[in-house]
Amino acid sequence: MQRVGIRSLYSFALLSSLASFTPKITRRFSLSTSSMGAANSQSPRPPVAKKVEHAMEMFGDVRVDNYYWLRDDSRSDPDVLSHLKLENSYTESLMSGTKKFEDELFAEIRGRIKEDDISAPVRKGQYYYYQRTLEGKEYVQHCRRLIPNSEIPPSVYDTMPTGPDAPPEHVILDENFKAENHAYYSIGAFKVSPNNKLVAYTEDTKGDEIYTVYVIDIETGAPVGKPLVGITSELEWAGDEALVYITMDEILRPDKVWLHKLGADQSSDTCLYHEKDDMYSLALEASESKKYLFVGSESKITRFVFYLDVSKPEELRVLTPRVVGIDTSVGHRGNHFFIRRRSDEFFNSELLACPVDNTSETTVLIPHRESVKIQDIQLFTDHLVVYEREVGLPKITTYRLPAVEEPLISLQGGSSVEFIDPIYSIDPLESQFSSSILRFWYSSLKTPPSVYDYDMNTGTSALKKLETVLGGFDASNYVTERKWATASDGTQIPLSIVYRKNLVKLDGSDPLLLYGYGSYERCLTGYPQ
């Protein structure tokens, strides 16, 4: 698919299933706004920030910002805090007439959410890992359970036992407990060590997205070493005894990647790479095989990648060189790296492979196609999964790879995963590298967020998790369709439509909510995120 522009934006139309309730909603909104108008006549004037001249010079040009004093990275300047309190008081006064309606709306939204729930368990080694939410609690518990007969290969029909005879649940970390003494709390990364004995997680208690890393023993919760401070949320294990993380410069640009040995002081950590060009920012990820870590340096149109062998983590090596206009992302399996490469010429990307011991010797596995965009890849011991987009719709194509010791010259006959709705959204989820089971996230305009397991050997799929929507929601009451509208210049514009089949007549007499978006190559084909 070509880049999304104003002519090729993806729109979806939501035919209101609540048409019969429109007068009620309109009346309630009118009453609320009338009340707000009455409140306005008695509300104070909005606060006016003082002007303090502040001159800034850049590229020989002087710019005066009279409100620069409102910048307070420490969140502690009394003048700034005083002004913010006045702003909040003014807002509360202005909106006081809608308070009752806001509370009712919030209660209705919350009433649709199943608060006591668990995520789809993920297999790692001998354990199932998952998150649990509790009724009335704002945060999750990170949990795990032993897998009975973990030596049996994974199957799409795997189910985590939860009965009285099942292995007990172990709560690794309870965010509700951790958040008790903080006005803000967020965990960015939660990474289990390869040997399943430790967890490293990143914690933000201010909301500034500057994280602290803690390492704990999974069984006892005891801390391991001292916290690491001032990092991004990107964190990966390099074996069982080392971590790799990224820090930021004074403008919060991720610019340095570090190696930390457990038990060592952060001041002795090794800087593996410093990106000095302020047009680029660093990102970190682990290969599905867990044998390599990849550090990407990226700007708007360029991305190049380093790799690190976790068995020799002190050495960061170039995998794809910096070439302006070339964007690469990579993966690993066996003796090869896999490279998705995009450029102005190959705007939908091509897929290459190269030997680990000779990264300059590349083989084209999937050439560039003008009508199919490669969005992502996922690797397994015996399979390659390619996430694509064709005619505006996402696709998953799986390929069986030759044995690791055999040459990797080409791909043979991919198989496509079939989906239940005419329009939908999909995203890759964490899967076991050594298995044949692909896990992905799925939703549509009438299907709540779901998790599926797909056996790439048999083509069998199984629903592992469907988010419950309380309040009597029944997906069978709704219809989704995909239609095409012709623009004045002949361009075909896809429309994703959903409506309640027993209320909507499709004769032009029903109200319509029309929404469209056209930027950043973002397509709207399913559940709004």
C-alpha positions in Angstrom: 0.0 0.0 0.0 1.3 3.4 -0.8 1.8 6.1 1.8 -1.5 7.4 3.1 -2.3 10.9 1.9 -5.5 13.0 1.8 -6.7 11.0 -1.3 -6.1 7.6 0.2 -7.2 8.1 3.8 -9.0 5.2 5.4 -12.4 6.2 6.8 -14.9 4.2 8.7 -18.6 5.0 9.1 -20.4 4.2 12.4 -24.1 4.0 11.9 -25.5 4.9 15.3 -27.0 1.9 17.1 -28.2 4.4 19.7 -30.4 6.4 17.3 -33.5 5.9 19.4 -31.6 7.4 22.4 -30.5 10.6 20.6 -33.2 12.8 21.9 -32.5 11.7 25.5 -28.7 12.3 25.1 -29.4 15.7 23.4 -31.7 16.8 26.2 -29.2 15.8 28.9 -26.5 17.7 27.1 -28.7 20.7 26.6 -29.6 20.7 30.3 -25.9 20.4 31.2 -24.8 23.2 28.9 -27.6 25.4 30.2 -26.4 24.8 33.7 -22.9 25.5 32.6 -24.0 28.8 31.1 -25.6 29.7 34.4 -22.4 28.9 36.2 -20.4 30.9 33.8 -22.3 34.1 34.7 -21.0 33.7 38.3 -17.6 32.2 37.6 -14.4 34.2 38.0 -12.4 35.6 35.1 -9.8 33.2 33.7 -6.3 33.6 35.3 -3.8 35.6 33.2 -0.2 34.5 33.2 2.3 37.2 33.9 4.8 38.2 31.2 8.5 37.8 31.9 10.7 38.6 28.9 13.1 35.7 28.0 15.3 36.0 25.0 16.7 33.0 23.2 19.2 33.1 20.3 19.6 30.3 17.7 21.1 30.4 14.2 21.7 34.2 14.6 18.0 34.8 15.3 16.7 36.2 18.6 13.3 35.0 19.8 11.5 36.4 22.9 9.2 34.0 24.8 7.3 35.9 27.5 6.0 32.7 29.0 9.2 30.7 29.2 9.0 31.0 33.0 6.1 28.4 32.9 8.6 25.7 32.0 9.5 23.8 35.2 11.1 20.5 34.6 11.5 20.0 38.4 7.7 20.5 38.9 8.5 22.5 42.0 8.6 26.2 41.1 6.1 27.9 43.5 5.1 30.5 40.9 4.3 27.8 38.3 2.4 25.7 40.8 0.4 28.7 42.0 -0.7 29.6 38.4 -1.6 25.9 37.7 -3.8 25.9 40.8 -5.6 29.0 39.6 -6.1 27.4 36.1 -7.5 24.2 37.8 -9.9 26.2 40.0 -11.1 28.2 37.0 -11.8 25.0 35.1 -13.6 23.4 38.0 -15.8 26.5 38.4 -16.5 26.7 34.6 -17.5 23.0 34.4 -19.4 22.8 37.7 -22.7 22.6 35.8 -21.7 19.3 34.1 -20.4 17.5 37.2 -23.5 15.3 37.6 -23.5 14.4 33.9 -19.8 13.6 33.9 -20.2 11.3 36.9 -23.1 9.5 35.2 -21.2 9.1 32.0 -18.1 7.8 33.8 -20.2 5.3 35.8 -21.8 4.1 32.5 -18.4 3.6 30.9 -16.9 1.9 33.9 -20.0 -0.3 34.1 -19.0 -1.8 30.7 -15.6 -3.0 32.0 -15.0 -6.4 33.6 -12.7 -5.3 36.3 -11.9 -8.8 37.8 -10.0 -10.4 34.9 -6.8 -11.9 33.7 -4.8 -11.6 30.4 -4.1 -14.5 28.1 -1.3 -16.5 29.8 2.1 -16.5 27.9 4.3 -19.6 28.1 7.9 -19.1 29.1 9.9 -22.1 30.0 8.2 -23.9 32.8 5.7 -21.2 33.6 2.6 -19.3 32.4 3.0 -15.6 32.9 -0.1 -13.3 33.0 -1.6 -10.1 34.4 -4.5 -10.0 36.8 -6.9 -7.0 37.4 -9.0 -6.8 40.6 -12.4 -5.2 41.1 -12.0 -1.7 42.4 -8.3 -1.6 41.8 -6.5 0.7 39.4 -3.4 -1.4 38.6 -2.5 -4.9 37.6 -0.8 -7.8 39.4 2.0 -9.6 37.5 1.6 -13.4 38.1 2.8 -16.8 37.1 2.0 -20.5 37.5 3.9 -23.6 36.9 3.0 -25.5 33.7 2.0 -29.1 34.5 4.0 -31.4 32.1 5.9 -28.4 30.6 7.9 -30.9 28.5 4.9 -31.3 26.2 5.2 -29.0 23.2 2.8 -26.0 23.1 -0.6 -26.4 21.4 -3.3 -24.0 20.4 -5.5 -25.9 22.8 -3.3 -25.3 25.9 -5.2 -24.0 28.8 -3.8 -22.8 32.1 -5.3 -24.9 35.0 -6.8 -22.8 37.7 -8.7 -25.3 39.8 -8.0 -26.5 43.4 -5.6 -29.1 42.1 -3.7 -26.7 39.8 -0.2 -25.3 40.7 -0.7 -22.2 42.9 -0.7 -18.7 41.5 2.4 -16.7 42.5 2.1 -12.9 42.5 5.4 -11.6 41.3 4.6 -7.9 41.7 1.4 -6.1 42.7 1.3 -2.6 41.2 -1.5 -1.6 43.5 0.8 -2.0 46.5 3.7 -0.2 44.7 1.4 2.7 43.8 0.0 3.3 47.3 2.4 6.2 48.1 2.4 7.8 44.7 0.1 10.2 43.0 1.2 8.8 39.7 2.5 5.3 39.0 3.5 3.4 35.8 5.6 0.4 34.9 7.1 0.7 31.4 8.9 -2.6 31.0 8.6 -5.9 32.9 11.2 -8.4 31.7 11.7 -11.9 33.0 15.3 -13.2 32.9 16.0 -16.1 30.6 16.4 -18.6 33.5 13.0 -17.4 35.0 14.6 -16.5 38.3 14.6 -12.7 38.2 12.5 -9.8 36.9 13.7 -6.4 35.9 11.1 -3.7 35.6 11.1 0.1 34.9 9.1 2.4 37.2 7.9 6.0 36.7 6.4 7.8 39.7 6.3 11.3 38.3 4.8 11.0 34.8 7.9 12.4 33.1 8.7 9.1 31.4 12.1 9.0 33.2 12.3 5.5 34.7 14.1 3.7 37.5 15.0 0.1 37.0 14.5 -2.5 39.8 15.6 -6.1 39.7 13.9 -8.5 42.1 14.0 -12.2 42.8 10.8 -13.7 41.4 10.2 -16.1 44.3 11.0 -13.9 47.3 10.6 -10.4 45.9 14.0 -9.5 47.4 15.9 -6.7 45.5 18.9 -7.7 43.5 21.5 -4.9 43.4 20.9 -1.2 43.5 18.3 0.5 41.3 19.3 2.1 38.0 18.1 5.7 37.6 17.4 8.1 34.8 16.7 5.6 32.0 14.0 5.2 29.3 11.4 2.4 29.5 13.5 0.2 27.1 15.3 -2.6 28.8 16.5 -6.0 27.9 18.4 -8.9 29.5 21.8 -9.9 28.0 21.9 -13.4 29.5 20.9 -14.0 33.1 23.5 -11.7 34.7 23.5 -8.5 32.7 21.0 -5.8 31.4 21.2 -3.4 28.5 19.3 -0.1 28.8 19.1 3.4 27.2 19.5 6.8 28.8 18.6 10.3 27.5 20.3 13.6 27.1 19.1 17.0 28.6 16.3 17.3 26.0 15.1 13.7 26.8 16.4 12.3 23.5 17.4 8.6 23.9 21.1 8.9 23.0 23.2 6.3 24.9 23.0 2.5 25.3 24.6 0.9 28.4 25.6 -2.5 29.7 25.0 -3.2 33.4 26.4 -6.2 35.2 24.1 -7.3 38.1 25.6 -6.3 41.4 27.8 -3.6 40.0 27.2 0.1 40.7 25.6 2.1 37.9 28.6 4.4 37.7 30.7 1.5 36.5 28.3 0.6 33.6 29.8 0.4 30.1 28.5 2.8 27.4 28.2 0.7 24.3 27.2 3.5 22.0 26.6 7.2 22.1 24.4 8.7 19.3 25.8 12.3 19.0 23.7 13.4 16.1 20.6 15.1 17.7 18.5 14.2 14.6 18.6 10.5 15.7 17.2 8.6 18.7 18.0 5.1 20.0 15.7 2.1 20.4 16.3 -1.3 21.9 14.8 -4.8 21.3 15.6 -8.4 21.7 15.5 -11.0 18.9 12.9 -13.6 19.1 15.7 -16.2 19.5 17.0 -14.2 22.5 20.5 -14.7 21.2 20.9 -11.1 20.0 19.9 -7.6 21.1 19.4 -4.9 18.4 20.0 -1.2 18.9 18.3 1.0 16.3 19.2 4.6 15.6 16.4 6.4 13.8 15.4 9.8 12.4 12.3 10.6 10.3 13.4 8.8 7.1 16.5 6.8 8.2 17.1 3.9 10.5 20.2 1.8 11.0 20.9 -1.1 13.3 23.6 -2.5 15.6 23.6 -6.0 17.0 25.0 -7.4 20.2 25.6 -11.1 20.9 24.3 -11.8 24.4 27.1 -14.3 25.0 29.6 -11.4 24.3 27.6 -8.3 25.4 30.6 -5.9 25.6 30.7 -5.6 21.8 28.2 -3.7 19.7 28.6 -4.2 15.9 27.0 -2.6 12.9 24.4 -4.7 11.1 22.9 -2.2 8.7 24.9 1.0 7.9 23.6 4.5 8.2 22.4 5.6 4.7 20.1 8.6 4.6 16.7 7.6 3.3 17.1 3.9 4.1 15.0 2.5 7.0 15.8 -1.0 8.3 14.5 -3.3 11.0 15.9 -6.7 11.8 15.4 -10.2 13.3 17.4 -13.4 13.8 17.0 -17.1 13.3 19.7 -19.7 13.1 22.6 -18.6 11.0 20.9 -15.6 9.5 19.7 -12.1 10.2 16.5 -11.0 8.5 16.3 -7.4 7.3 13.1 -5.4 6.4 14.4 -2.5 4.2 12.4 0.5 3.1 13.4 3.4 0.9 11.9 6.0 -1.5 12.4 3.5 -4.3 11.1 0.5 -2.3 8.5 2.4 -0.4 6.5 -0.8 0.6 9.7 -2.5 1.8 11.6 -5.6 0.8 12.8 -8.5 2.9 16.4 -9.6 2.9 18.5 -12.2 4.7 22.2 -12.3 5.4 24.6 -14.8 7.1 25.4 -13.8 10.7 29.1 -14.1 9.9 28.9 -12.0 6.6 26.2 -9.3 7.0 27.2 -7.7 3.6 26.1 -10.8 1.7 22.3 -10.3 1.4 19.7 -12.4 -0.4 16.3 -11.0 -1.4 13.6 -13.2 0.1 10.6 -11.0 -0.7 11.1 -8.3 -3.3 9.4 -5.0 -3.2 5.8 -5.1 -4.4 3.9 -1.9 -5.3 0.5 -3.3 -4.1 1.6 -5.0 -0.9 3.3 -3.3 2.1 5.5 -5.3 4.5 4.8 -3.9 7.9 6.6 -6.3 10.2 8.1 -9.8 10.5 8.2 -12.4 13.3 10.6 -15.3 13.4 10.4 -18.8 14.8 12.7 -21.8 14.8 11.0 -23.2 11.7 8.8 -20.4 10.4 8.8 -16.8 9.2 5.7 -14.7 9.7 5.2 -11.6 7.6 2.6 -8.9 8.6 1.5 -7.2 5.4 -1.2 -4.8 4.1 -2.9 -5.2 0.7 -5.8 -3.2 -0.6 -5.8 -1.4 2.7 -6.4 -4.6 4.8 -3.8 -6.2 7.1 -2.7 -9.7 6.3 -0.6 -12.4 8.1 1.4 -14.7 5.8 3.4 -17.6 7.2 6.4 -19.4 5.5 8.1 -22.6 6.5 11.8 -22.1 6.6 14.5 -24.7 5.6 16.5 -26.4 8.4 19.0 -24.1 10.0 22.0 -25.9 8.4 20.5 -25.6 4.9 21.1 -22.6 2.6 18.5 -19.9 2.8 18.0 -18.9 -0.9 14.3 -18.2 -1.3 10.9 -18.7 0.4 8.4 -21.3 -0.8 4.6 -20.8 -1.0 3.3 -18.7 1.9 0.1 -19.5 3.7 -2.4 -16.7 4.7 -4.3 -16.7 8.0 -8.1 -16.3 7.5 -10.1 -13.9 9.6 -13.8 -13.8 10.5 -14.7 -10.2 9.7 -14.5 -8.3 6.4 -12.6 -5.5 8.1 -10.4 -5.9 11.1 -7.2 -4.9 12.9 -4.3 -7.3 13.9 -1.1 -6.9 15.8 1.7 -9.4 16.7 2.0 -10.6 20.2 4.7 -12.4 22.1 5.0 -16.0 20.9 7.4 -18.9 21.8 10.3 -18.9 19.3 10.8 -22.7 19.5 7.2 -23.5 18.8 4.9 -23.5 15.7 2.2 -21.4 17.6 1.8 -17.8 16.4 -0.1 -15.5 18.8 -1.7 -12.3 17.5 -4.1 -9.6 18.7 -7.4 -9.2 16.7 -10.4 -6.9 16.8 -13.0 -5.4 14.5 -15.7 -2.8 14.7 -18.0 -5.4 16.2 -15.4 -7.8 17.8 -13.9 -6.7 21.1 -10.1 -7.0 21.4 -9.2 -10.7 21.2 -6.1 -13.0 21.4 -5.7 -15.9 19.0 -3.2 -18.8 18.8 -2.6 -20.1 15.3 -0.8 -23.4 14.5 1.4 -22.7 11.5 1.8 -26.4 10.7 -1.9 -27.3 10.7 -3.6 -24.0 10.0 -5.7 -24.4 13.2 -6.6 -21.4 15.3 -8.0 -21.0 18.7 -9.5 -18.0 20.6 -7.5 -17.6 23.8 -9.0 -14.4 25.2 -12.0 -12.2 24.3 -12.4 -9.0 26.3 -15.7 -9.0 28.0 -18.0 -6.0 27.4 -20.6 -5.8 30.2 -24.1 -4.3 29.8 -25.7 -6.8 27.4 -23.4 -6.3 24.4 -24.0 -9.0 21.8 -21.8 -8.9 18.7 -24.4 -10.8 16.7 -26.6 -7.8 16.8 -24.2 -5.8 14.6 -23.0 -6.0 11.0 -19.7 -4.8 9.6 -19.2 -4.2 5.9 -16.5 -2.8 3.6 -17.6 -0.6 0.8 -15.9 1.8 -1.7 -16.6 5.4 -2.4 -15.4 7.0 -5.6 -13.7 10.4 -5.3 -14.2 13.2 -7.9 -10.8 12.2 -9.5 -11.8 8.5 -9.6 -9.7 7.5 -6.5 -11.3 4.5 -4.6 -11.7 5.3 -0.9 -12.5 2.3 1.4 -15.3 2.7 4.0 -15.5 0.5 7.0 -19.1 0.4 8.2 -20.8 -1.0 11.4 -24.4 -0.8 12.3 -27.0 -2.5 14.5 -29.0 -4.6 12.1 -32.4 -4.4 13.8 -32.3 -0.5 14.0 -30.7 0.7 10.8 -32.5 0.8 7.5 -29.7 1.9 5.2 -32.0 4.1 3.2 -30.4 7.4 4.1 -32.9 8.2 6.9 -30.6 7.2 9.8 -28.0 9.4 11.5 -24.4 8.7 10.7 -21.1 9.3 12.6 -18.3 9.6 10.0 -14.7 9.6 11.0 -11.5 9.6 8.9 -7.8 9.9 9.5 -5.0 10.2 7.0 -1.5 10.6 8.4 1.6 8.6 9.5 0.5 5.7 7.3 -2.1 4.9 9.9 -5.1 2.9 8.6 -8.4 2.6 10.5 -9.9 -0.9 9.8 -11.1 -2.1 13.1 -11.4 -1.4 16.8 -10.3 2.2 17.5 -7.2 2.2 19.6 
